Amino acid sequence: EMGGDDYDMPVIIKITPDDQLELEQEELDKEVPPRILYPNNPQAAHNITKFSFKEKAWKRDDQVDHTVFHFSLDGAILLKDSPEAVEQEEILKRKKEETTKREKAQEVDIDIEPPQQDDEIPAPNTLRNQFNFSERACQTFKSVTRERGVSTEPPPTTEFCDTVTQWCIFDTYMADIDAAKQGSETKKRELGEDKKKKNDSDPLYSDSMKLSIKIMERMVNLNAENEIYTDFKYWEDRSDDYRDGDGTLLPLWRFASEKAKRKQVTCIRWNPKYKDLFAVGFGSYDFMRQSGGVICCYSLKNTRHPEYLYTADCGVCCLDWHPTQAAVLAVGLYDGTVVVHDVRAKTKKPIYSSTVRTNKHSDPVWEVRWNADDSLGTLNFFSISSDGRVSNWILMKNKLESEEVMELKLMSGVAADDDETSLTGLAGGLCFDFNKQSEHLFLVGTEEGKIHKCSKAFTGQYLETYEGHSMAVYTVRWNPFHPNIFISASADWTVKLWDHSQKTAVLSFDLAQSVGDVAWAPYSSTVFTAITNDGLVHCYDLNVNRNERICTQKVVKRAKLTHVAFNGDDPIILVGDDRGGVNCLKLSPNLRRPTEPPVDENGEPIAGKSALELQIAKMDHLLDMVKETVE
């Protein structure tokens, strides 16, 4: 029963679900940890990457925008006291004033007299149809028509009559073309002067800065390769004292360039004036793998990079420095073109180049040689090619003129019968060399294996033909001391020593491989060096041993040696290979023994003989010994 005072109180009935957990009092008294709701957007990207222009790299942006707009509506109501509302009221007021001014400007004043009598008062127009029709009238402006006329004076005219021929028209056009060329040259000259002024004003591009940078680069290279330069200057192989005349080669540097990669060394020439400078030509001896050629001029003062670098459209086959003008370089190319470079010029283009009009060679030019005789008064050089011609190229003022010195006729060994015709043609020339004492004499090596002695005075026939090689003669060189001796290298694995007064070879050396090049030493008349395709360098001193070599050393692995050159002052040689590299080697003391003067009975040297006479006497002594052996 419920009490009388609680009859109006609500009755509370607790209903518990069947699956409600029954917790004890301790669990009920335990505080529940608060739950915090973070305003994070779970779909927001956390790996946004942006490019940083300051650090020049992609950087991750850790700031994530978690704000999401579910509904956005731009309002159009402004507060009256807000600046935006005041500005809008001013704009509306300004528009209203402009409209009022425009309407006042277009108003028309029309005076209408009021009617004097009642009869003149118009009767009201009543509608005579069922539509709400009203008749209205309007008055418009009448456009004012204007006429405008212009009178001009006729231009002055003159009459001209003349008879024009075809050559008059041609001369006029040529004069116009010359005037246009002169104008363009003047503009170029002005632009060049402006550039020079800018360069002169900027010390970074001045000539003194370039020279300072070059000296600094050489100093850095000298410090980096200090040990090699020390060996180059002071090293002497003391073990030569215990060898019986044999010597060794010390590798110093290897010169290589990225532009000459995968090209073959086709020629090496030391500069006659600057003994540390040499030029290297790069091309290819493979007919099926021809590409562009490169000319690199290296210096021993900087072995890392070439001092000058020139490129050619085809492979470089030969080059030669002028003996007195040390900056002029003649180059022969694979397509038969000969070019002349001046290393002092700022441009990389040749100053002279042969063309079809100047009767250029039709086959590769295998060797060029400057003419030491200045009787012509102008610079000129000789070239030999596989097309069978020896040409003389004269450097004129604006062009390169050619003069044919000799045609290399084929020498048939068997005489043809009267009824049969012999095959006529020209022999392919591969090399030539001029005698140092008799400038009119020169030797020519051919592809048939023959060596011809020729003269500049008698260009119609050979003075002598030497038959001893069975394959192509790659190199022929006069002895720098003895006027009668020359040496030849051939693809038949042999190197032969000749006396030009005899048809047969004086000595023959079999090197068991194809001989690429041979060179006389500049310090001895009996020392020469030859290279072969197996990568070996063979050094001979005929005064020490006329049958065996005194040094054989392998220079490169898995490569063929192509050319060799002696330095005129230092005891070093350069050896080029078919991998685009040039190796510098130093000769040991046994390979460069000085010529001892003859002594009398008391052991004192006999005075009166010069160094040249001593070298000639040494070679004559060798020839006498060979003749006695043959007899």
C-alpha positions as CSV (number, residue, x, y, z in Angstrom):
1,E,0.0,0.0,0.0
2,M,1.1,3.5,-0.8
3,G,1.1,6.2,1.7
4,G,-1.4,9.1,1.5
5,D,1.3,11.7,1.0
6,D,2.9,9.9,-2.0
7,Y,-0.1,9.4,-4.1
8,D,1.0,12.0,-6.7
9,M,4.7,10.9,-6.9
10,P,5.9,9.1,-10.1
11,V,6.5,5.4,-9.8
12,I,10.0,4.5,-10.9
13,I,10.5,1.0,-12.2
14,K,14.0,-0.1,-13.1
15,I,14.2,-2.4,-16.0
16,T,17.5,-4.1,-16.6
17,P,18.3,-5.9,-19.9
18,D,18.9,-9.6,-19.8
19,D,22.5,-9.3,-21.1
20,Q,23.6,-6.5,-18.7
21,L,26.8,-7.2,-16.8
22,E,26.6,-7.5,-13.1
23,L,29.4,-5.4,-11.7
24,E,30.5,-5.4,-8.1
25,Q,30.8,-2.3,-6.0
26,E,34.5,-1.9,-6.5
27,E,34.1,-1.9,-10.2
28,L,31.3,0.6,-9.9
29,D,33.3,2.9,-7.8
30,K,36.3,2.8,-10.2
31,E,36.7,5.9,-12.3
32,V,36.2,5.5,-16.1
33,P,39.0,7.2,-18.1
34,P,37.7,10.1,-20.2
35,R,37.4,9.7,-23.9
36,I,38.8,12.5,-26.0
37,L,37.5,13.2,-29.5
38,Y,40.3,14.6,-31.7
39,P,39.4,16.7,-34.8
40,N,41.5,14.6,-37.1
41,N,40.4,13.8,-40.6
42,P,41.2,10.1,-41.1
43,Q,41.1,10.5,-44.9
44,A,43.6,13.3,-45.0
45,A,46.9,12.5,-46.7
46,H,49.9,12.2,-44.4
47,N,52.6,11.7,-47.1
48,I,52.4,14.9,-49.2
49,T,55.8,15.6,-50.9
50,K,56.7,18.9,-52.4
51,F,59.7,20.1,-54.4
52,S,61.9,22.5,-52.5
53,F,63.6,25.0,-54.9
54,K,65.9,26.1,-52.2
55,E,67.4,22.7,-51.5
56,K,66.7,21.4,-55.1
57,A,65.1,18.2,-53.8
58,W,61.8,16.7,-52.9
59,K,60.8,17.2,-49.2
60,R,58.0,15.7,-47.2
61,D,55.4,18.2,-45.8
62,D,54.5,17.1,-42.2
63,Q,51.7,19.7,-41.8
64,V,48.4,18.0,-42.6
65,D,45.2,20.1,-43.0
66,H,42.3,18.3,-41.1
67,T,39.6,20.9,-41.8
68,V,36.7,19.6,-43.9
69,F,33.9,21.9,-45.1
70,H,30.6,20.0,-45.3
71,F,28.6,23.0,-46.3
72,S,29.6,26.5,-47.4
73,L,27.4,29.3,-48.5
74,D,28.6,32.8,-49.3
75,G,26.3,35.5,-47.9
76,A,25.0,38.5,-49.8
77,I,23.9,40.6,-46.9
78,L,26.1,43.4,-45.6
79,L,25.9,45.5,-42.4
80,K,25.0,49.1,-43.1
81,D,27.8,50.4,-41.0
82,S,30.5,48.1,-42.5
83,P,33.0,49.6,-45.0
84,E,31.8,47.3,-47.7
85,A,28.2,48.6,-47.5
86,V,29.4,52.2,-47.5
87,E,31.6,51.5,-50.6
88,Q,28.6,49.9,-52.3
89,E,26.3,52.8,-51.6
90,E,28.9,55.2,-53.0
91,I,29.1,53.1,-56.2
92,L,25.3,53.1,-56.6
93,K,25.2,56.9,-55.9
94,R,27.9,57.5,-58.5
95,K,26.1,55.4,-61.1
96,K,22.8,57.3,-60.5
97,E,24.5,60.7,-60.9
98,E,26.1,59.6,-64.1
99,T,22.7,58.4,-65.5
100,T,21.1,61.7,-64.5
101,K,23.8,63.7,-66.3
102,R,23.5,61.6,-69.4
103,E,19.7,62.0,-69.5
104,K,20.1,65.8,-69.1
105,A,22.5,66.0,-71.9
106,Q,20.0,64.1,-74.2
107,E,17.0,66.3,-73.3
108,V,15.3,68.3,-76.1
109,D,13.5,71.6,-75.3
110,I,10.1,71.7,-77.1
111,D,7.8,74.7,-76.6
112,I,4.1,73.9,-77.1
113,E,1.7,76.8,-77.3
114,P,-1.5,76.2,-75.3
115,P,-4.8,76.3,-77.3
116,Q,-6.4,79.8,-77.5
117,Q,-10.1,78.6,-78.0
118,D,-12.1,75.7,-76.7
119,D,-12.5,74.4,-80.2
120,E,-8.8,73.8,-80.4
121,I,-8.7,71.6,-77.4
122,P,-8.3,68.0,-78.7
123,A,-11.1,65.7,-78.0
124,P,-10.3,62.7,-75.9
125,N,-9.6,59.7,-78.0
126,T,-11.9,56.9,-77.0
127,L,-11.2,53.3,-77.6
128,R,-13.0,52.0,-80.5
129,N,-12.2,48.3,-80.1
130,Q,-12.3,45.7,-77.4
131,F,-8.5,45.9,-76.9
132,N,-6.7,48.3,-74.6
133,F,-5.2,50.1,-77.5
134,S,-3.4,53.4,-77.1
135,E,-1.9,55.5,-79.9
136,R,1.4,57.0,-79.2
137,A,3.8,59.1,-81.2
138,C,7.4,60.0,-80.7
139,Q,9.8,62.4,-82.2
140,T,13.4,61.4,-83.0
141,F,16.5,63.4,-84.0
142,K,17.1,63.8,-87.6
143,S,20.6,62.8,-88.6
144,V,22.7,65.5,-90.0
145,T,24.4,64.6,-93.3
146,R,27.9,65.9,-93.9
147,E,30.1,65.8,-97.0
148,R,33.9,65.9,-96.8
149,G,36.3,66.0,-99.8
150,V,40.1,65.9,-100.0
151,S,42.1,67.0,-103.0
152,T,45.8,66.0,-103.3
153,E,48.7,67.1,-105.5
154,P,50.0,64.5,-107.9
155,P,53.5,63.1,-107.1
156,P,56.3,64.5,-109.3
157,T,57.3,62.2,-112.1
158,T,60.3,62.0,-114.4
159,E,60.9,60.1,-117.6
160,F,64.0,57.8,-117.9
161,C,65.1,55.7,-120.8
162,D,68.1,53.4,-121.1
163,T,69.2,50.2,-122.9
164,V,69.9,47.4,-120.4
165,T,72.0,44.3,-121.3
166,Q,72.4,41.0,-119.4
167,W,75.8,41.9,-118.1
168,C,74.6,45.3,-116.8
169,I,71.9,43.5,-114.7
170,F,74.5,41.0,-113.4
171,D,77.0,43.8,-112.4
172,T,74.2,45.6,-110.6
173,Y,73.2,42.6,-108.7
174,M,76.8,41.8,-107.8
175,A,77.3,45.4,-106.6
176,D,74.2,45.0,-104.4
177,I,75.5,41.7,-103.0
178,D,78.9,43.2,-102.2
179,A,77.3,46.2,-100.4
180,A,75.1,43.8,-98.3
181,K,78.2,41.7,-97.4
182,Q,80.1,44.8,-96.4
183,G,77.2,45.9,-94.2
184,S,77.0,42.5,-92.5
185,E,80.8,42.5,-91.9
186,T,80.6,46.0,-90.4
187,K,77.9,44.8,-88.0
188,K,79.9,41.7,-87.1
189,R,83.0,43.9,-86.5
190,E,81.0,46.2,-84.3
191,L,79.6,43.2,-82.3
192,G,83.1,41.8,-82.0
193,E,84.4,45.1,-80.7
194,D,81.5,45.2,-78.2
195,K,82.3,41.7,-77.0
196,K,86.0,42.6,-76.7
197,K,85.1,45.6,-74.6
198,K,82.9,43.4,-72.3
199,N,85.6,40.8,-72.1
200,D,88.3,43.4,-71.4
201,S,86.2,44.9,-68.7
202,D,85.5,41.5,-67.1
203,P,88.8,40.2,-65.6
204,L,87.4,36.6,-65.4
205,Y,87.5,36.3,-69.2
206,S,90.8,38.2,-69.8
207,D,93.9,36.6,-71.4
208,S,95.9,37.1,-68.2
209,M,93.3,35.1,-66.3
210,K,93.4,32.2,-68.8
211,L,97.2,32.2,-68.6
212,S,97.0,32.1,-64.8
213,I,94.6,29.2,-64.8
214,K,96.8,27.3,-67.2
215,I,99.8,27.8,-65.0
216,M,97.8,26.8,-61.9
217,E,96.6,23.6,-63.6
218,R,100.1,22.6,-64.6
219,M,101.3,23.2,-61.0
220,V,98.5,21.0,-59.6
221,N,99.4,18.3,-62.1
222,L,103.1,18.5,-61.2
223,N,102.3,18.1,-57.5
224,A,99.9,15.2,-58.2
225,E,102.5,13.3,-60.3
226,N,105.6,14.4,-58.5
227,E,107.1,10.9,-58.4
228,I,106.7,10.4,-62.1
229,Y,108.3,13.8,-62.9
230,T,111.2,12.9,-60.6
231,D,111.8,9.6,-62.4
232,F,111.6,11.5,-65.7
233,K,114.2,13.9,-64.7
234,Y,116.6,11.9,-62.5
235,W,116.0,8.2,-62.6
236,E,118.8,6.0,-64.0
237,D,118.6,2.2,-64.1
238,R,121.7,1.2,-62.2
239,S,121.1,-2.5,-63.1
240,D,122.4,-1.6,-66.6
241,D,125.9,-1.8,-65.2
242,Y,125.4,-5.6,-64.7
243,R,123.8,-6.3,-68.0
244,D,125.8,-7.1,-71.1
245,G,124.7,-4.1,-73.2
246,D,120.9,-4.8,-72.7
247,G,118.6,-2.1,-71.5
248,T,115.0,-1.5,-70.3
249,L,112.2,1.0,-70.8
250,L,110.5,2.7,-67.8
251,P,106.8,3.6,-68.3
252,L,106.1,7.2,-67.3
253,W,102.7,8.5,-68.5
254,R,99.8,7.4,-70.7
255,F,98.1,10.2,-72.6
256,A,94.4,9.6,-73.5
257,S,91.3,11.8,-74.2
258,E,87.6,11.2,-74.1
259,K,87.2,12.6,-77.6
260,A,89.7,10.0,-78.9
261,K,88.1,7.0,-77.3
262,R,87.9,3.8,-79.5
263,K,90.1,5.4,-82.1
264,Q,93.5,4.4,-83.3
265,V,96.7,6.4,-83.1
266,T,97.6,7.1,-86.7
267,C,100.6,9.5,-86.3
268,I,102.8,11.1,-83.6
269,R,105.0,14.2,-84.2
270,W,107.2,16.1,-81.7
271,N,107.2,19.9,-82.1
272,P,110.7,21.0,-83.4
273,K,110.8,24.2,-81.3
274,Y,108.9,23.3,-78.1
275,K,110.4,19.9,-77.0
276,D,107.7,19.2,-74.5
277,L,104.8,19.6,-77.0
278,F,103.7,16.8,-79.4
279,A,100.7,16.2,-81.7
280,V,98.8,13.0,-82.0
281,G,96.4,12.1,-84.8
282,F,93.5,9.7,-84.3
283,G,91.6,7.8,-86.9
284,S,91.1,4.3,-88.1
285,Y,93.0,1.9,-90.4
286,D,89.9,-0.3,-90.8
287,F,88.1,0.6,-94.0
288,M,84.7,-0.6,-92.7
289,R,84.9,1.4,-89.4
290,Q,85.5,5.0,-90.4
291,S,84.4,7.8,-88.2
292,G,85.4,11.4,-87.4
293,G,89.1,12.2,-86.6
294,V,90.7,14.0,-83.7
295,I,94.0,15.9,-83.4
296,C,95.3,16.3,-79.8
297,C,98.3,18.4,-78.9
298,Y,99.8,17.3,-75.6
299,S,102.4,18.8,-73.4
300,L,104.6,17.0,-70.8
301,K,103.8,19.9,-68.4
302,N,100.2,18.8,-68.3
303,T,99.6,15.1,-68.9
304,R,95.9,15.1,-68.0
305,H,94.4,17.1,-70.8
306,P,95.5,18.2,-74.3
307,E,96.6,21.8,-74.8
308,Y,94.8,22.0,-78.1
309,L,92.1,19.8,-79.6
310,Y,90.8,19.8,-83.2
311,T,88.1,17.6,-84.8
312,A,87.8,16.5,-88.4
313,D,84.9,15.1,-90.5
314,C,86.9,11.9,-91.3
315,G,89.8,10.0,-89.8
316,V,93.3,11.7,-89.4
317,C,96.0,9.7,-91.2
318,C,99.1,11.9,-90.8
319,L,100.4,15.3,-89.6
320,D,103.6,17.2,-89.4
321,W,104.9,20.4,-87.7
322,H,106.6,23.1,-89.7
323,P,110.4,23.1,-88.9
324,T,110.6,26.9,-88.4
325,Q,107.0,28.0,-88.0
326,A,106.3,25.9,-84.9
327,A,102.6,26.8,-84.6
328,V,101.7,25.6,-88.2
329,L,100.5,22.0,-88.5
330,A,99.8,20.2,-91.7
331,V,97.3,17.3,-91.6
332,G,96.3,14.6,-94.0
333,L,92.8,13.0,-93.8
334,Y,91.3,9.7,-94.9
335,D,89.1,11.2,-97.6
336,G,92.1,12.7,-99.4
337,T,91.8,16.2,-98.0
338,V,94.8,18.0,-96.6
339,V,94.3,20.9,-94.1
340,V,96.6,23.3,-92.3
341,H,95.9,24.4,-88.7
342,D,97.5,27.3,-86.7
343,V,97.4,26.5,-83.0
344,R,97.7,30.2,-82.2
345,A,94.4,31.0,-83.9
346,K,91.4,31.2,-81.6
347,T,89.1,29.4,-84.0
348,K,89.2,25.6,-84.3
349,K,88.7,25.6,-88.1
350,P,91.7,25.1,-90.4
351,I,93.2,28.1,-92.1
352,Y,93.7,26.1,-95.3
353,S,91.9,23.2,-96.8
354,S,92.1,21.4,-100.1
355,T,89.0,20.8,-102.3
356,V,88.1,19.1,-105.5
357,R,88.8,22.3,-107.4
358,T,92.4,22.3,-106.1
359,N,92.9,18.7,-107.3
360,K,92.8,17.0,-103.9
361,H,93.7,13.4,-103.5
362,S,91.0,10.8,-104.1
363,D,92.4,8.2,-101.6
364,P,93.7,8.5,-98.0
365,V,96.7,10.7,-97.5
366,W,99.2,8.5,-95.6
367,E,102.0,11.0,-95.0
368,V,102.7,14.8,-95.2
369,R,106.0,16.5,-94.9
370,W,106.9,20.2,-94.9
371,N,109.5,21.4,-97.4
372,A,112.5,22.7,-95.6
373,D,113.7,24.5,-98.8
374,D,112.5,28.1,-98.7
375,S,113.5,28.8,-102.4
376,L,109.8,29.3,-103.4
377,G,109.4,32.1,-100.8
378,T,106.1,30.6,-99.5
379,L,105.3,27.8,-97.1
380,N,104.7,24.5,-98.9
381,F,104.5,20.8,-98.0
382,F,104.4,17.4,-99.8
383,S,101.8,14.7,-99.5
384,I,101.5,11.1,-100.6
385,S,98.4,9.1,-101.1
386,S,97.1,5.7,-102.2
387,D,95.9,7.2,-105.5
388,G,99.5,7.1,-106.7
389,R,100.3,10.8,-106.6
390,V,103.0,12.8,-104.7
391,S,101.7,16.4,-104.6
392,N,103.3,19.7,-103.4
393,W,100.8,22.1,-101.7
394,I,101.6,25.8,-101.7
395,L,100.1,28.1,-99.1
396,M,98.9,31.1,-101.1
397,K,97.3,34.2,-99.7
398,N,93.7,33.0,-99.8
399,K,93.8,29.4,-101.0
400,L,95.8,26.2,-101.1
401,E,97.3,25.4,-104.6
402,S,98.6,21.9,-105.6
403,E,101.4,20.9,-107.9
404,E,101.9,17.3,-108.9
405,V,105.4,16.2,-108.2
406,M,105.3,12.6,-109.4
407,E,102.9,9.8,-110.4
408,L,103.9,6.4,-108.9
409,K,103.8,4.0,-111.9
410,L,103.4,0.3,-111.4
411,M,106.6,-1.7,-111.9
412,S,105.7,-5.1,-113.5
413,G,108.3,-7.8,-113.0
414,V,107.5,-9.8,-116.2
415,A,107.8,-8.0,-119.6
416,A,104.6,-8.2,-121.7
417,D,104.6,-9.8,-125.2
418,D,104.0,-7.8,-128.3
419,D,100.6,-9.2,-128.7
420,E,99.5,-8.6,-125.1
421,T,98.9,-5.4,-123.3
422,S,100.2,-4.9,-119.9
423,L,98.1,-3.6,-117.0
424,T,98.8,0.0,-116.5
425,G,98.0,2.0,-113.4
426,L,99.4,3.8,-110.4
427,A,101.0,2.3,-107.4
428,G,99.5,3.1,-104.0
429,G,102.0,5.2,-102.0
430,L,102.1,4.6,-98.2
431,C,105.1,6.6,-97.0
432,F,107.9,8.8,-98.1
433,D,111.0,10.6,-96.6
434,F,113.4,13.3,-97.9
435,N,117.1,13.1,-97.5
436,K,118.5,15.5,-94.9
437,Q,121.7,16.2,-96.8
438,S,120.3,16.1,-100.4
439,E,116.9,17.7,-100.3
440,H,116.1,16.7,-103.9
441,L,116.2,13.0,-103.1
442,F,113.3,11.2,-101.5
443,L,112.2,7.6,-101.0
444,V,108.6,6.3,-101.5
445,G,107.2,3.1,-100.0
446,T,104.3,1.4,-101.8
447,E,101.6,-1.1,-101.2
448,E,103.3,-3.6,-103.5
449,G,106.4,-3.8,-101.2
450,K,108.7,-1.8,-103.4
451,I,110.8,1.2,-102.4
452,H,111.5,3.8,-105.1
453,K,114.2,6.5,-105.0
454,C,113.0,9.6,-106.7
455,S,114.2,13.1,-107.3
456,K,112.3,16.4,-107.5
457,A,114.2,17.3,-110.6
458,F,113.4,14.1,-112.5
459,T,109.7,13.5,-111.8
460,G,109.1,11.3,-114.9
461,Q,110.9,8.2,-113.8
462,Y,112.4,6.5,-110.7
463,L,116.1,6.8,-110.0
464,E,116.2,3.4,-108.4
465,T,113.8,0.7,-107.2
466,Y,114.6,-1.5,-104.2
467,E,112.9,-4.9,-104.1
468,G,113.2,-6.7,-100.8
469,H,109.8,-6.7,-99.1
470,S,107.0,-9.0,-100.1
471,M,104.2,-6.9,-98.5
472,A,103.3,-3.3,-98.0
473,V,106.0,-0.9,-96.8
474,Y,104.6,1.1,-93.9
475,T,107.6,3.3,-93.1
476,V,110.8,4.4,-94.8
477,R,113.3,6.7,-93.0
478,W,116.7,8.2,-94.0
479,N,119.4,8.0,-91.4
480,P,119.7,11.4,-89.7
481,F,123.5,11.3,-89.8
482,H,124.6,9.1,-92.7
483,P,123.4,10.4,-96.2
484,N,123.4,6.9,-97.8
485,I,121.6,4.8,-95.3
486,F,117.9,4.3,-94.8
487,I,115.6,1.9,-93.0
488,S,112.2,0.4,-93.9
489,A,109.5,-1.4,-92.0
490,S,106.9,-3.7,-93.7
491,A,103.9,-5.9,-93.0
492,D,106.1,-8.9,-93.9
493,W,107.4,-8.9,-90.3
494,T,110.8,-7.5,-91.3
495,V,112.9,-4.4,-90.8
496,K,115.6,-3.8,-93.5
497,L,118.6,-1.6,-93.5
498,W,119.6,-0.3,-97.0
499,D,122.4,1.6,-98.7
500,H,120.8,3.6,-101.5
501,S,123.8,2.8,-103.7
502,Q,123.0,-0.9,-103.6
503,K,119.8,-2.6,-104.7
504,T,119.8,-5.3,-102.0
505,A,119.4,-4.7,-98.3
506,V,122.4,-4.5,-96.1
507,L,120.8,-6.0,-93.0
508,S,117.4,-7.6,-92.4
509,F,115.7,-8.2,-89.0
510,D,112.8,-10.6,-88.6
511,L,110.5,-9.5,-85.7
512,A,107.9,-12.4,-86.1
513,Q,105.0,-9.9,-86.3
514,S,103.8,-7.2,-88.6
515,V,105.9,-4.1,-88.1
516,G,103.9,-0.9,-87.7
517,D,106.6,1.7,-87.5
518,V,110.3,2.2,-87.2
519,A,112.3,5.3,-86.1
520,W,116.0,6.3,-85.9
521,A,117.3,7.7,-82.6
522,P,118.4,11.3,-82.8
523,Y,121.5,10.8,-80.7
524,S,123.1,7.8,-82.5
525,S,123.4,6.7,-86.1
526,T,123.2,3.0,-85.2
527,V,120.2,3.0,-82.8
528,F,116.6,2.5,-84.0
529,T,113.4,1.3,-82.5
530,A,110.6,-0.7,-84.1
531,I,107.1,-1.7,-82.9
532,T,105.0,-4.7,-83.7
533,N,101.3,-5.7,-83.6
534,D,101.8,-7.9,-80.5
535,G,102.5,-4.9,-78.3
536,L,106.3,-5.2,-78.2
537,V,108.9,-2.4,-78.5
538,H,112.2,-3.6,-80.1
539,C,115.3,-1.5,-79.6
540,Y,118.5,-2.1,-81.6
541,D,122.0,-0.7,-81.3
542,L,124.0,-2.0,-84.3
543,N,127.2,-0.8,-82.7
544,V,126.7,-3.1,-79.8
545,N,125.0,-6.0,-81.4
546,R,124.1,-6.1,-85.1
547,N,122.2,-9.4,-85.0
548,E,120.1,-9.2,-81.8
549,R,118.0,-6.5,-80.2
550,I,119.3,-5.0,-76.9
551,C,115.8,-4.5,-75.5
552,T,112.4,-6.1,-76.1
553,Q,109.6,-5.0,-73.8
554,K,105.8,-5.4,-73.9
555,V,104.1,-2.0,-73.5
556,V,100.3,-2.7,-73.8
557,K,98.1,-5.8,-73.3
558,R,95.6,-6.9,-75.9
559,A,96.4,-4.0,-78.2
560,K,98.4,-3.3,-81.3
561,L,101.2,-0.7,-81.4
562,T,100.9,1.6,-84.4
563,H,103.5,4.4,-84.2
564,V,106.7,5.4,-82.3
565,A,108.6,8.7,-82.0
566,F,111.8,9.8,-80.3
567,N,112.2,13.1,-78.4
568,G,114.9,15.4,-79.7
569,D,116.3,16.4,-76.3
570,D,115.1,14.0,-73.6
571,P,115.7,10.2,-73.5
572,I,112.1,9.3,-73.9
573,I,110.0,7.8,-76.7
574,L,106.2,7.9,-77.4
575,V,104.4,4.7,-78.5
576,G,100.8,4.8,-79.8
577,D,98.3,1.9,-79.9
578,D,95.0,1.1,-81.5
579,R,93.1,1.8,-78.3
580,G,93.5,5.6,-78.5
581,G,96.4,5.8,-76.0
582,V,99.9,7.1,-76.2
583,N,102.5,5.7,-73.7
584,C,105.6,7.6,-72.8
585,L,108.7,5.5,-72.0
586,K,112.2,6.4,-70.7
587,L,115.3,4.8,-72.1
588,S,117.8,3.2,-69.7
589,P,121.5,4.2,-70.0
590,N,122.4,1.2,-72.1
591,L,119.9,2.3,-74.8
592,R,121.4,5.8,-75.1
593,R,125.1,5.4,-74.9
594,P,127.0,8.4,-76.1
595,T,129.5,8.0,-79.0
596,E,133.0,7.8,-77.6
597,P,135.6,9.6,-79.7
598,P,138.5,7.5,-81.1
599,V,141.7,7.4,-79.0
600,D,145.3,7.2,-79.9
601,E,147.9,4.7,-78.7
602,N,148.2,6.5,-75.4
603,G,144.5,6.3,-74.8
604,E,143.9,10.0,-75.4
605,P,141.0,11.2,-77.6
606,I,141.9,12.3,-81.1
607,A,140.8,15.9,-81.7
608,G,139.6,17.3,-85.0
609,K,136.5,15.2,-85.6
610,S,133.0,16.7,-85.1
611,A,130.0,14.8,-83.7
612,L,128.5,14.3,-87.2
613,E,131.8,12.8,-88.5
614,L,132.0,10.5,-85.5
615,Q,128.4,9.2,-86.2
616,I,129.2,8.7,-89.9
617,A,132.4,6.9,-89.1
618,K,130.5,4.6,-86.7
619,M,128.0,3.6,-89.4
620,D,130.8,3.2,-92.0
621,H,132.6,0.8,-89.6
622,L,129.4,-1.2,-89.3
623,L,129.0,-1.4,-93.1
624,D,132.6,-2.6,-93.5
625,M,132.0,-5.3,-91.0
626,V,128.8,-6.5,-92.8
627,K,130.6,-6.5,-96.2
628,E,133.5,-8.5,-94.8
629,T,131.0,-11.0,-93.3
630,V,129.2,-11.3,-96.7
631,E,132.5,-11.9,-98.6
